[in-house]
Each structure stands twice: as C-alpha cells, then as structure tokens.
Amino acid sequence: MKFKGRTEDAAAPFLNAEFWKVGVKVFGKVTRCFESENGPCAVIRLAKPIQINSEEYQEVSIGNLKGFVMALQAAGPQAPRVNDTIYAECTGFSETTKGHNRANFEIEVERHPQAN
C-alpha cells in the first residue's frame, strides 16, 4: 500500500471563541480527531457549510474551548470520537476570573457503536 497526503488537504479552520455568538449552531459528523497543545480537537464535516471571514467551509475544527468541553462532558462523552454526530449551539457567555468570557453551549452527541 502507498499513501500520499498534503497538510492543506487536512486543514480545517478552528471555530475559536470569537466565532461563537448566541444562537450560532454547527451540526455534522466527526471525521478525525487530533491533539493540540491545548488538548483534544475534532474536525467536523458540516451538514451545511458555514461562512468564516467571507469564505465558505464544509469542514471545521473545534478545539478545547472550556464551555464546549464542559457541555460535552455534561452530555456524557469525555471527548469527541470519529463518526460521532455532533450538534452544538452557543447559548450565551459567562464571565471568568481570567478576564475573557466563556462561550456556553448546548450539545447533543450521537455515538454509533462502530465509532472509534
């Protein structure tokens, strides 16, 4: 077997804290997971593309946003897995002691038995 790939083929923009606004939603399937210096991240193939800085994207990365992780853990999973279907909606913001507001989320995860 032979495999070939390019970094650009795997790149998906991060949905950082500045992206999220109350009512903004993403829905899609986790296609891959990876570790960053800030913790686990997931690439999600969206059911409907979204606009970021006037460009349209079908795949995005969601990283270790504290509010996202907290909502995910409240739902049950400790981290996303490949083949999970994830629905995430920003429900508001909470002040933190670190000086930035934390985005809060409502999350639903559908995990199939064959998920890695």
All heavy atoms as an XYZ file, in Angstrom:
903
protein
N       0.831     -1.186      0.000
C       0.000      0.000      0.000
C       0.868      1.239      0.000
O       1.946      1.249      0.582
C      -0.867      0.046      1.254
C      -2.092     -0.753      1.192
S      -3.052     -0.335      2.679
C      -4.427     -1.348      2.347
N       0.340      2.267     -0.610
C       1.040      3.538     -0.648
C       0.038      4.644     -0.308
O      -1.096      4.631     -0.789
C       1.617      3.764     -2.051
C       2.460      4.995     -2.174
C       3.064      5.057     -3.569
C       3.986      6.230     -3.710
N       4.605      6.267     -5.030
N       0.456      5.584      0.524
C      -0.403      6.681      0.926
C       0.295      7.995      0.615
O       1.509      8.090      0.672
C      -0.692      6.618      2.434
C      -1.382      5.370      2.861
C      -0.659      4.276      3.307
C      -2.764      5.271      2.803
C      -1.290      3.116      3.705
C      -3.409      4.113      3.197
C      -2.662      3.037      3.642
N      -0.494      8.986      0.286
C       0.058     10.292     -0.022
C      -0.927     11.348      0.466
O      -2.140     11.185      0.315
C       0.272     10.417     -1.532
C       0.987     11.667     -1.957
C       1.253     11.634     -3.452
C       1.976     12.887     -3.877
N       2.262     12.882     -5.314
N      -0.445     12.417      1.061
C      -1.323     13.474      1.544
C      -0.583     14.786      1.661
O       0.641     14.841      1.592
N      -1.355     15.844      1.797
C      -0.810     17.182      1.964
C      -1.453     17.839      3.175
O      -2.634     17.617      3.441
C      -1.095     18.049      0.736
C      -0.522     17.524     -0.548
C      -0.895     18.350     -1.774
N      -2.218     18.960     -1.698
C      -2.492     20.223     -2.064
N      -1.555     20.994     -2.532
N      -3.710     20.690     -1.984
N      -0.696     18.634      3.882
C      -1.222     19.354      5.034
C      -2.467     20.143      4.648
O      -3.471     20.144      5.368
C      -0.155     20.317      5.603
O       0.997     19.563      5.929
C      -0.661     21.057      6.816
N      -2.426     20.801      3.495
C      -3.547     21.637      3.055
C      -4.832     20.830      2.885
O      -5.932     21.367      3.037
C      -3.220     22.339      1.729
C      -2.079     23.336      1.816
C      -0.682     22.700      1.698
O      -0.570     21.469      1.552
O       0.291     23.444      1.779
N      -4.702     19.547      2.569
C      -5.891     18.708      2.396
C      -6.574     18.406      3.726
O      -7.751     18.042      3.753
C      -5.521     17.395      1.696
C      -5.004     17.624      0.292
O      -5.336     18.661     -0.314
O      -4.250     16.755     -0.205
N      -5.832     18.509      4.825
C      -6.379     18.195      6.142
C      -6.740     19.445      6.941
O      -7.312     19.343      8.014
C      -5.384     17.352      6.934
N      -6.399     20.616      6.437
C      -6.629     21.856      7.185
C      -8.119     22.184      7.247
O      -8.831     22.100      6.256
C      -5.864     23.005      6.541
N      -8.563     22.539      8.432
C      -9.944     22.983      8.649
C      -9.874     24.110      9.676
O      -9.254     23.943     10.724
C     -10.804     21.832      9.161
N     -10.482     25.256      9.410
C     -10.351     26.401     10.316
C     -10.946     26.102     11.693
O     -11.943     25.391     11.810
C     -11.133     27.511      9.613
C     -12.103     26.802      8.749
C     -11.415     25.538      8.317
N     -10.301     26.631     12.727
C     -10.798     26.471     14.090
C     -11.947     27.429     14.346
O     -11.900     28.595     13.958
C      -9.692     26.762     15.107
C      -8.871     25.562     15.438
C      -7.714     25.301     14.740
C      -9.267     24.691     16.439
C      -6.948     24.194     15.034
C      -8.515     23.576     16.741
C      -7.352     23.323     16.037
N     -12.957     26.927     15.019
C     -14.053     27.780     15.493
C     -13.645     28.241     16.884
O     -13.963     27.611     17.888
C     -15.373     26.999     15.522
C     -15.831     26.441     14.181
C     -17.189     25.765     14.320
C     -15.880     27.528     13.120
N     -12.889     29.341     16.931
C     -12.383     29.845     18.200
C     -13.465     30.627     18.938
O     -14.587     30.787     18.451
C     -11.124     30.693     17.974
C     -11.379     31.857     17.055
O     -12.506     32.294     16.874
N     -10.327     32.375     16.450
N     -13.126     31.130     20.107
C     -14.107     31.821     20.948
C     -14.734     33.020     20.241
O     -15.921     33.296     20.427
C     -13.446     32.250     22.252
N     -13.976     33.717     19.399
C     -14.502     34.893     18.703
C     -15.561     34.532     17.665
O     -16.390     35.355     17.305
C     -13.364     35.668     18.022
C     -12.426     36.359     18.982
C     -11.448     35.408     19.664
O     -10.999     34.428     19.024
O     -11.155     35.626     20.851
N     -15.538     33.303     17.169
C     -16.512     32.868     16.172
C     -17.921     32.777     16.755
O     -18.894     33.113     16.099
C     -16.112     31.497     15.605
C     -17.202     30.838     14.803
C     -17.407     31.184     13.478
C     -18.035     29.880     15.380
C     -18.422     30.596     12.738
C     -19.048     29.284     14.637
C     -19.236     29.642     13.320
N     -18.018     32.336     17.991
C     -19.315     31.991     18.573
C     -20.107     33.217     19.003
O     -19.585     34.135     19.613
C     -19.131     31.044     19.759
C     -18.552     29.743     19.316
C     -17.254     29.350     19.394
C     -19.263     28.684     18.680
N     -17.118     28.100     18.850
C     -18.331     27.662     18.407
C     -20.599     28.487     18.313
C     -18.694     26.479     17.788
C     -20.957     27.302     17.704
C     -20.017     26.312     17.443
N     -21.386     33.207     18.671
C     -22.369     34.205     19.094
C     -23.604     33.427     19.555
O     -23.836     32.295     19.117
C     -22.775     35.120     17.918
C     -21.601     35.746     17.174
C     -20.982     36.875     17.938
C     -19.887     37.562     17.161
N     -18.548     37.195     17.512
N     -24.414     34.039     20.391
C     -25.623     33.367     20.861
C     -26.463     32.944     19.663
O     -26.699     33.732     18.746
C     -26.437     34.289     21.798
C     -27.767     33.645     22.168
C     -25.640     34.607     23.048
N     -26.877     31.682     19.643
C     -27.708     31.147     18.568
C     -26.945     30.523     17.418
O     -27.538     29.862     16.573
N     -25.622     30.719     17.358
C     -24.837     30.103     16.284
C     -24.768     28.600     16.545
O     -24.503     28.154     17.662
C     -23.421     30.722     16.201
C     -22.531     29.936     15.264
C     -23.523     32.168     15.750
N     -25.024     27.818     15.476
C     -25.096     26.356     15.592
C     -24.194     25.706     14.556
O     -24.026     26.238     13.462
C     -26.516     25.855     15.301
C     -27.584     26.481     16.108
C     -28.954     26.117     15.567
C     -29.961     27.047     16.197
N     -31.212     27.099     15.540
N     -23.647     24.550     14.918
C     -22.970     23.699     13.949
C     -23.497     22.280     14.149
O     -23.843     21.875     15.261
C     -21.421     23.726     14.063
C     -20.877     25.102     13.746
C     -20.948     23.260     15.411
N     -23.558     21.556     13.047
C     -24.059     20.185     13.076
C     -23.298     19.390     12.037
O     -23.161     19.839     10.896
C     -25.561     20.159     12.760
C     -26.121     18.776     12.616
C     -26.317     17.967     13.725
C     -26.420     18.269     11.371
C     -26.819     16.686     13.587
C     -26.930     16.991     11.224
C     -27.133     16.194     12.338
N     -22.780     18.248     12.434
C     -22.078     17.423     11.470
C     -21.448     16.196     12.107
O     -21.680     15.888     13.271
N     -20.634     15.523     11.302
C     -20.008     14.267     11.705
C     -18.515     14.472     11.912
O     -17.844     15.099     11.091
C     -20.244     13.212     10.633
C     -19.737     11.835     11.007
C     -20.052     10.848      9.920
C     -20.866      9.737     10.542
N     -21.171      8.683      9.609
N     -17.990     13.926     13.003
C     -16.561     13.992     13.289
C     -15.831     13.077     12.301
O     -16.118     11.886     12.224
C     -16.253     13.584     14.739
C     -14.755     13.561     14.995
C     -16.969     14.512     15.722
N     -14.907     13.669     11.540
C     -14.157     12.889     10.554
C     -12.769     12.500     11.043
O     -12.206     11.516     10.586
C     -14.015     13.648      9.221
O     -13.347     14.894      9.463
C     -15.382     13.878      8.585
N     -12.215     13.285     11.959
C     -10.936     12.916     12.561
C     -10.741     13.699     13.859
O     -11.343     14.744     14.060
C      -9.771     13.128     11.606
C      -9.556     14.484     11.069
C      -8.487     14.501      9.957
N      -8.270     15.839      9.472
C      -9.022     16.452      8.567
N     -10.058     15.831      8.044
N      -8.754     17.684      8.196
N      -9.891     13.149     14.698
C      -9.551     13.777     15.976
C      -8.035     13.901     16.059
O      -7.307     13.089     15.480
C     -10.066     12.940     17.142
S     -11.866     12.798     17.201
N      -7.581     14.925     16.764
C      -6.144     15.109     16.933
C      -5.893     15.871     18.227
O      -6.796     16.482     18.789
C      -5.531     15.832     15.731
C      -6.066     17.222     15.493
C      -5.411     18.334     15.980
C      -7.247     17.406     14.766
C      -5.909     19.607     15.752
C      -7.747     18.679     14.527
C      -7.072     19.780     15.029
N      -4.663     15.807     18.689
C      -4.252     16.528     19.885
C      -3.557     17.819     19.480
O      -2.774     17.843     18.531
C      -3.287     15.690     20.720
C      -3.935     14.550     21.467
C      -4.819     14.995     22.619
O      -4.488     15.997     23.304
O      -5.848     14.346     22.829
N      -3.853     18.880     20.208
C      -3.134     20.139     20.030
C      -2.472     20.466     21.361
O      -2.667     19.760     22.358
C      -4.090     21.261     19.618
O      -4.822     21.711     20.737
N      -1.724     21.546     21.393
C      -1.090     21.935     22.654
C      -2.122     22.290     23.712
O      -1.830     22.301     24.897
C      -0.121     23.095     22.435
C      -0.771     24.354     21.939
C       0.228     25.439     21.586
O       1.343     25.107     21.147
O      -0.119     26.620     21.750
N      -3.357     22.564     23.301
C      -4.432     22.903     24.236
C      -5.351     21.735     24.559
O      -6.325     21.901     25.282
C      -5.263     24.060     23.680
C      -4.441     25.323     23.567
O      -3.665     25.645     24.448
N      -4.586     26.025     22.469
N      -5.098     20.562     23.982
C      -5.926     19.400     24.275
C      -6.547     18.805     23.033
O      -6.161     19.131     21.910
N      -7.549     17.930     23.224
C      -8.154     17.229     22.089
C      -8.973     18.162     21.198
O      -9.610     19.095     21.671
C      -9.054     16.181     22.746
C      -9.287     16.666     24.131
C      -8.123     17.524     24.502
N      -8.908     17.888     19.898
C      -9.654     18.654     18.896
C     -10.342     17.672     17.956
O      -9.910     16.529     17.823
C      -8.715     19.529     18.082
S      -7.787     20.701     19.071
N     -11.393     18.146     17.325
C     -12.122     17.321     16.367
C     -12.377     18.118     15.099
O     -12.644     19.320     15.155
C     -13.458     16.871     16.956
N     -12.285     17.433     13.964
C     -12.667     18.025     12.687
C     -14.069     17.518     12.382
O     -14.338     16.317     12.439
C     -11.686     17.637     11.559
C     -12.167     18.175     10.215
C     -10.294     18.159     11.878
N     -14.966     18.447     12.085
C     -16.371     18.109     11.844
C     -16.729     18.459     10.408
O     -16.526     19.588      9.963
C     -17.295     18.863     12.818
C     -16.942     18.471     14.260
C     -18.760     18.582     12.511
C     -17.704     19.244     15.308
N     -17.259     17.478      9.691
C     -17.792     17.702      8.343
C     -19.232     18.164      8.542
O     -20.081     17.408      9.021
C     -17.742     16.434      7.509
C     -18.302     16.645      6.125
C     -17.370     16.023      5.093
N     -17.798     16.286      3.752
C     -17.319     17.263      2.998
N     -16.403     18.064      3.451
N     -17.735     17.439      1.766
N     -19.495     19.398      8.217
C     -20.788     20.019      8.499
C     -21.876     19.569      7.535
O     -21.620     19.359      6.347
C     -20.643     21.533      8.431
C     -19.625     22.134      9.396
C     -19.404     23.604      9.076
C     -20.065     21.952     10.835
N     -23.074     19.456      8.054
C     -24.230     19.138      7.219
C     -24.539     20.307      6.291
O     -25.052     20.121      5.194
C     -25.433     18.807      8.096
N     -24.211     21.506      6.742
C     -24.448     22.731      5.966
C     -23.215     23.612      6.133
O     -22.802     23.896      7.260
C     -25.698     23.424      6.525
C     -26.068     24.697      5.862
C     -27.345     25.233      6.498
C     -27.507     26.702      6.194
N     -28.609     27.300      6.922
N     -22.594     24.056      5.030
C     -21.389     24.880      5.136
C     -21.648     26.169      5.920
O     -22.780     26.652      5.973
C     -21.038     25.218      3.688
C     -21.852     24.326      2.842
C     -23.010     23.865      3.647
N     -20.587     26.696      6.522
C     -20.696     27.974      7.234
C     -19.706     28.972      6.643
O     -18.742     28.590      5.996
C     -20.435     27.823      8.753
C     -19.034     27.269      9.007
C     -21.495     26.975      9.404
C     -18.637     27.314     10.459
N     -19.983     30.251      6.889
C     -19.118     31.338      6.427
C     -18.220     31.783      7.579
O     -18.700     32.021      8.688
C     -19.968     32.530      5.984
C     -20.799     32.277      4.763
C     -20.161     32.872      3.522
O     -19.418     33.825      3.592
N     -20.452     32.278      2.392
N     -16.922     31.880      7.282
C     -15.961     32.440      8.225
C     -15.123     33.433      7.433
O     -14.477     33.060      6.450
C     -15.050     31.350      8.832
C     -15.884     30.273      9.539
C     -14.037     31.979      9.792
C     -15.072     29.076      9.992
N     -15.146     34.694      7.868
C     -14.395     35.745      7.163
C     -14.673     35.727      5.661
O     -13.755     35.712      4.854
C     -12.893     35.617      7.442
C     -12.575     35.778      8.897
O     -13.242     36.513      9.616
N     -11.564     35.072      9.357
N     -15.916     35.671      5.296
C     -16.415     35.699      3.915
C     -16.009     34.494      3.061
O     -16.195     34.491      1.859
C     -16.047     37.010      3.199
O     -14.670     37.051      2.910
N     -15.468     33.437      3.679
C     -15.196     32.194      2.960
C     -16.115     31.109      3.493
O     -16.456     31.091      4.669
C     -13.736     31.769      3.132
C     -12.765     32.643      2.367
C     -11.384     32.022      2.318
O     -11.276     30.835      1.969
O     -10.431     32.741      2.647
N     -16.505     30.206      2.604
C     -17.397     29.111      2.981
C     -16.588     27.853      3.271
O     -15.666     27.523      2.532
C     -18.386     28.849      1.840
C     -19.524     27.949      2.242
C     -20.585     27.893      1.165
O     -21.508     28.717      1.205
O     -20.465     27.006      0.298
N     -16.950     27.172      4.374
C     -16.241     25.961      4.771
C     -17.222     24.827      5.030
O     -18.255     25.027      5.659
C     -15.423     26.204      6.039
C     -14.285     27.163      5.824
C     -14.447     28.524      6.082
C     -13.057     26.717      5.358
C     -13.398     29.405      5.878
C     -12.013     27.603      5.153
C     -12.189     28.937      5.416
O     -11.163     29.813      5.206
N     -16.857     23.634      4.565
C     -17.635     22.427      4.797
C     -17.099     21.654      6.003
O     -17.817     20.889      6.622
C     -17.602     21.520      3.550
C     -18.529     20.324      3.620
C     -19.989     20.717      3.538
O     -20.398     21.464      2.668
N     -20.802     20.221      4.459
N     -15.810     21.851      6.313
C     -15.199     21.207      7.473
C     -14.601     22.265      8.381
O     -14.013     23.239      7.898
C     -14.082     20.238      7.065
C     -14.573     18.927      6.553
C     -13.466     17.889      6.439
O     -12.295     18.255      6.214
O     -13.788     16.706      6.558
N     -14.748     22.060      9.694
C     -14.187     22.970     10.683
C     -13.581     22.156     11.814
O     -13.917     20.984     12.006
C     -15.256     23.937     11.254
C     -15.783     24.868     10.179
C     -16.389     23.174     11.913
N     -12.686     22.796     12.559
C     -12.100     22.177     13.748
C     -12.687     22.845     14.976
O     -12.846     24.070     15.014
C     -10.586     22.362     13.760
O      -9.989     21.712     12.670
N     -13.001     22.037     15.962
C     -13.412     22.554     17.261
C     -12.390     22.047     18.256
O     -12.126     20.851     18.341
C     -14.837     22.116     17.655
C     -15.850     22.715     16.684
C     -15.143     22.547     19.079
C     -17.286     22.428     17.022
N     -11.808     22.986     18.977
C     -10.743     22.638     19.894
C     -11.212     22.536     21.326
O     -12.373     22.230     21.606
N     -10.323     22.880     22.186
C     -10.526     22.677     23.603
C     -11.140     23.913     24.265
O     -10.661     24.366     25.290
C      -9.173     22.323     24.231
C      -9.319     21.582     25.518
O     -10.326     20.947     25.767
N      -8.313     21.662     26.360
N     -12.203     24.462     23.680
C     -12.916     25.568     24.321
C     -13.541     25.050     25.614
O     -14.236     24.031     25.618
C     -14.026     26.104     23.418
C     -13.605     26.824     22.152
C     -14.824     27.094     21.276
C     -12.911     28.120     22.503
N     -13.291     25.739     26.716
C     -13.744     25.257     28.027
C     -15.253     25.002     28.059
O     -15.704     23.971     28.537
C     -13.336     26.249     29.113
C     -13.622     25.774     30.502
C     -13.077     24.384     30.775
C     -11.703     24.391     31.339
N     -11.201     23.031     31.637
N     -16.047     25.927     27.528
C     -17.502     25.742     27.536
C     -17.939     24.556     26.700
O     -18.861     23.825     27.061
N     -17.275     24.333     25.568
C     -17.583     23.182     24.712
C     -17.261     21.890     25.447
O     -18.068     20.959     25.482
C     -16.790     23.281     23.405
C     -17.074     22.172     22.439
C     -18.191     22.209     21.617
C     -16.223     21.072     22.343
C     -18.458     21.189     20.722
C     -16.482     20.047     21.462
C     -17.599     20.099     20.645
N     -16.083     21.835     26.072
C     -15.670     20.634     26.811
C     -16.626     20.367     27.973
O     -17.038     19.228     28.200
C     -14.217     20.777     27.311
C     -13.840     19.651     28.260
C     -13.255     20.817     26.133
N     -17.003     21.408     28.698
C     -17.917     21.236     29.831
C     -19.267     20.686     29.375
O     -19.815     19.773     29.991
C     -18.102     22.568     30.562
C     -16.859     23.029     31.296
S     -16.967     24.751     31.859
C     -18.244     24.635     33.107
N     -19.813     21.235     28.289
C     -21.103     20.758     27.772
C     -20.985     19.324     27.260
O     -21.876     18.502     27.469
C     -21.609     21.684     26.672
N     -19.874     19.022     26.596
C     -19.649     17.663     26.097
C     -19.601     16.677     27.259
O     -20.247     15.623     27.222
C     -18.346     17.630     25.296
C     -18.015     16.350     24.558
C     -19.042     16.080     23.461
C     -16.624     16.437     23.951
N     -18.867     17.023     28.314
C     -18.786     16.144     29.480
C     -20.125     16.031     30.191
O     -20.474     14.958     30.685
C     -17.689     16.629     30.423
C     -16.308     16.437     29.830
C     -15.204     17.057     30.650
O     -15.439     17.884     31.527
N     -13.976     16.659     30.352
N     -20.905     17.109     30.234
C     -22.238     17.048     30.844
C     -23.150     16.112     30.056
O     -24.015     15.448     30.621
C     -22.850     18.453     30.918
N     -22.918     16.029     28.739
C     -23.711     15.129     27.893
C     -23.304     13.673     28.101
O     -24.084     12.762     27.842
C     -23.554     15.512     26.419
N     -22.062     13.435     28.538
C     -21.603     12.061     28.770
C     -20.220     11.767     28.220
O     -19.357     11.306     28.949
N     -19.962     12.031     26.934
C     -18.627     11.732     26.396
C     -17.572     12.657     27.004
O     -17.843     13.820     27.284
C     -18.761     12.016     24.904
C     -20.219     12.026     24.624
C     -20.884     12.474     25.903
N     -16.383     12.145     27.204
C     -15.278     12.966     27.694
C     -14.594     13.711     26.557
O     -13.978     14.743     26.772
C     -14.269     12.099     28.450
C     -14.845     11.484     29.712
C     -15.382     12.535     30.685
O     -14.654     13.401     31.139
N     -16.673     12.483     30.968
N     -14.684     13.166     25.352
C     -14.073     13.784     24.178
C     -14.800     13.263     22.945
O     -15.377     12.177     22.971
C     -12.585     13.439     24.105
N     -14.782     14.036     21.855
C     -15.404     13.553     20.620
C     -14.625     12.372     20.045
O     -13.430     12.232     20.285
C     -15.344     14.747     19.676
C     -14.545     15.784     20.337
C     -14.228     15.361     21.720
N     -15.330     11.546     19.284
C     -14.707     10.412     18.586
C     -15.091     10.459     17.115
O     -16.137     10.990     16.753
C     -15.211      9.085     19.145
C     -14.742      8.780     20.536
C     -15.167      7.381     20.913
N     -14.843      7.098     22.298
C     -15.287      6.048     22.936
N     -16.085      5.181     22.335
N     -14.943      5.845     24.187
N     -14.237      9.847     16.292
C     -14.525      9.732     14.861
C     -15.871      9.025     14.703
O     -16.172      8.062     15.413
C     -13.402      8.970     14.133
C     -13.785      8.673     12.694
C     -12.105      9.769     14.195
N     -16.689      9.534     13.806
C     -18.036      9.063     13.473
C     -19.125      9.556     14.423
O     -20.293      9.282     14.187
C     -18.120      7.544     13.320
C     -17.363      7.071     12.111
O     -17.337      7.741     11.079
N     -16.711      5.927     12.225
N     -18.775     10.283     15.490
C     -19.809     10.913     16.306
C     -20.529     11.943     15.449
O     -19.908     12.612     14.615
C     -19.210     11.668     17.498
C     -18.821     10.790     18.666
O     -19.102      9.579     18.641
O     -18.212     11.334     19.614
N     -21.818     12.085     15.659
C     -22.564     13.184     15.079
C     -22.757     14.192     16.204
O     -23.218     13.835     17.290
C     -23.917     12.710     14.524
O     -23.671     11.718     13.520
C     -24.694     13.857     13.906
N     -22.371     15.447     15.933
C     -22.408     16.475     16.973
C     -23.264     17.653     16.529
O     -23.151     18.134     15.408
C     -20.983     16.965     17.307
C     -20.195     15.830     17.964
C     -21.016     18.195     18.209
C     -18.791     16.207     18.387
N     -24.121     18.091     17.449
C     -24.888     19.322     17.296
C     -24.432     20.222     18.434
O     -24.463     19.812     19.603
C     -26.384     19.036     17.415
C     -27.218     20.279     17.613
C     -27.667     21.007     16.516
C     -27.548     20.736     18.881
C     -28.411     22.163     16.691
C     -28.290     21.881     19.069
C     -28.717     22.590     17.968
O     -29.445     23.737     18.138
N     -23.967     21.415     18.127
C     -23.543     22.361     19.153
C     -24.148     23.724     18.858
O     -24.093     24.200     17.723
C     -22.023     22.459     19.196
N     -24.731     24.335     19.881
C     -25.300     25.674     19.753
C     -24.789     26.534     20.891
O     -24.813     26.119     22.059
C     -26.823     25.625     19.803
C     -27.457     26.991     19.704
C     -28.977     26.959     19.706
O     -29.568     25.872     19.614
O     -29.570     28.038     19.780
N     -24.336     27.731     20.559
C     -23.901     28.682     21.576
C     -25.148     29.256     22.256
O     -26.031     29.802     21.587
C     -23.066     29.794     20.957
S     -22.480     31.002     22.158
N     -25.205     29.122     23.585
C     -26.387     29.564     24.331
C     -26.146     30.849     25.123
O     -27.075     31.384     25.715
C     -26.843     28.459     25.301
O     -25.760     28.135     26.189
C     -27.283     27.216     24.542
N     -24.907     31.313     25.152
C     -24.613     32.531     25.899
C     -23.163     32.551     26.331
O     -22.352     31.741     25.884
N     -22.860     33.475     27.237
C     -21.486     33.649     27.705
C     -21.486     33.858     29.205
O     -22.415     34.434     29.756
C     -20.833     34.851     27.010
C     -20.677     34.641     25.537
C     -21.712     34.972     24.663
C     -19.529     34.078     25.016
C     -21.584     34.747     23.298
C     -19.397     33.854     23.661
C     -20.431     34.187     22.801
N     -20.429     33.380     29.863
C     -20.248     33.574     31.303
C     -18.907     34.237     31.547
O     -17.923     33.920     30.877
C     -20.273     32.222     32.038
O     -21.526     31.619     31.925
N     -18.877     35.144     32.512
C     -17.614     35.785     32.882
C     -16.736     34.768     33.594
O     -17.232     33.868     34.273
C     -17.873     36.973     33.796
C     -18.502     38.141     33.077
C     -18.606     39.373     33.965
O     -17.754     39.545     34.864
O     -19.546     40.132     33.744
N     -15.432     34.908     33.421
C     -14.479     34.042     34.104
C     -13.515     34.906     34.911
O     -13.463     36.128     34.740
C     -13.662     33.191     33.106
O     -12.799     34.055     32.364
C     -14.562     32.411     32.170
N     -12.747     34.267     35.758
C     -11.754     35.004     36.549
C     -10.518     35.338     35.731
O      -9.664     36.072     36.182
C     -11.324     34.177     37.783
O     -10.792     32.923     37.331
C     -12.507     33.928     38.701
N     -10.427     34.807     34.502
C      -9.254     35.050     33.655
C      -9.428     36.265     32.745
O      -8.550     36.570     31.948
C      -8.954     33.816     32.808
C      -8.531     32.633     33.643
C      -8.143     31.473     32.789
C      -7.671     30.336     33.678
N      -7.191     29.223     32.913
N     -10.568     36.924     32.811
C     -10.741     38.137     32.029
C     -11.409     37.959     30.684
O     -11.684     38.927     30.003
N     -11.659     36.721     30.237
C     -12.412     36.533     28.997
C     -13.724     35.854     29.325
O     -13.823     35.131     30.292
C     -11.712     35.647     27.957
C     -10.278     35.386     28.182
N      -9.788     34.368     28.951
C      -9.190     36.022     27.698
C      -8.484     34.375     28.929
N      -8.092     35.370     28.191
N     -14.695     36.094     28.496
C     -15.968     35.401     28.668
C     -15.873     34.001     28.076
O     -15.217     33.798     27.068
C     -17.099     36.176     27.986
C     -17.418     37.456     28.718
O     -17.133     37.596     29.900
N     -18.007     38.405     28.015
N     -16.513     33.055     28.757
C     -16.560     31.679     28.272
C     -17.835     31.492     27.474
O     -18.924     31.829     27.936
C     -16.551     30.710     29.469
C     -16.656     29.252     29.046
C     -16.883     28.322     30.228
N     -18.225     28.539     30.762
C     -18.501     28.695     32.052
N     -17.566     28.678     32.959
N     -19.750     28.888     32.435
N     -17.711     30.958     26.268
C     -18.896     30.614     25.482
C     -19.531     29.375     26.101
O     -18.835     28.417     26.456
C     -18.513     30.333     24.032
N     -20.854     29.407     26.267
C     -21.609     28.265     26.788
C     -22.337     27.589     25.635
O     -22.736     28.253     24.671
C     -22.610     28.720     27.847
C     -21.918     29.305     29.060
O     -20.905     28.806     29.510
N     -22.464     30.389     29.579
N     -22.525     26.287     25.749
C     -23.087     25.503     24.660
C     -24.161     24.543     25.135
O     -24.135     24.081     26.274
C     -21.990     24.648     23.993
C     -20.946     25.460     23.298
C     -19.822     25.898     23.975
C     -21.091     25.797     21.960
C     -18.852     26.651     23.340
C     -20.127     26.554     21.316
C     -19.011     26.978     22.008
N     -25.052     24.231     24.216
C     -25.932     23.069     24.340
C     -25.416     22.091     23.293
O     -25.236     22.461     22.126
C     -27.381     23.430     24.035
C     -28.307     22.243     24.158
C     -29.758     22.622     23.935
O     -30.159     23.742     24.335
O     -30.475     21.803     23.359
N     -25.154     20.878     23.720
C     -24.548     19.885     22.833
C     -25.343     18.591     22.855
O     -25.805     18.155     23.909
C     -23.085     19.597     23.250
C     -22.219     20.817     22.958
C     -22.532     18.367     22.550
C     -20.773     20.658     23.320
N     -25.490     18.006     21.682
C     -26.029     16.650     21.551
C     -25.013     15.836     20.763
O     -24.476     16.316     19.768
C     -27.355     16.650     20.805
C     -28.489     17.290     21.571
C     -29.797     17.254     20.798
O     -29.978     16.367     19.928
O     -30.621     18.136     21.053
N     -24.742     14.627     21.226
C     -23.810     13.725     20.553
C     -24.509     12.417     20.292
O     -25.129     11.851     21.198
C     -22.551     13.463     21.418
C     -21.621     12.472     20.729
C     -21.830     14.759     21.718
N     -24.437     11.963     19.059
C     -24.927     10.635     18.719
C     -23.698      9.793     18.413
O     -22.945     10.091     17.490
C     -25.861     10.664     17.522
C     -26.491      9.322     17.233
C     -27.500      9.380     16.105
O     -27.993     10.495     15.784
O     -27.786      8.313     15.539
N     -23.486      8.771     19.221
C     -22.317      7.895     19.040
C     -22.790      6.540     18.559
O     -23.615      5.894     19.181
C     -21.551      7.752     20.362
C     -20.340      6.865     20.218
C     -19.364      7.067     21.329
N     -18.736      8.376     21.212
C     -18.052      8.952     22.192
N     -17.896      8.350     23.341
N     -17.503     10.144     21.997
N     -22.251      6.146     17.440
C     -22.596      4.852     16.873
C     -21.686      3.786     17.458
O     -20.528      4.068     17.746
C     -22.483      4.909     15.343
C     -23.365      5.964     14.746
N     -24.703      5.783     14.559
C     -23.088      7.234     14.367
C     -25.233      6.893     14.061
N     -24.279      7.788     13.929
N     -22.169      2.569     17.612
C     -21.347      1.512     18.213
C     -20.014      1.295     17.512
O     -19.033      0.951     18.155
C     -22.214      0.258     18.091
C     -23.604      0.760     17.922
C     -23.497      2.107     17.265
N     -19.932      1.544     16.216
C     -18.677      1.315     15.484
C     -17.724      2.495     15.599
O     -16.650      2.467     15.021
C     -18.944      0.969     14.009
C     -19.429      2.135     13.163
C     -20.923      2.369     13.212
O     -21.634      1.865     14.079
N     -21.438      3.155     12.295
N     -18.097      3.559     16.337
C     -17.225      4.732     16.463
C     -15.925      4.332     17.147
O     -15.915      3.550     18.085
C     -17.921      5.833     17.265
N     -14.830      4.912     16.681
C     -13.506      4.591     17.234
C     -13.316      5.166     18.598
O     -13.418      6.248     18.885
C     -12.414      5.106     16.282
C     -12.497      4.414     14.949
O     -12.983      3.301     14.852
N     -12.005      5.072     13.927
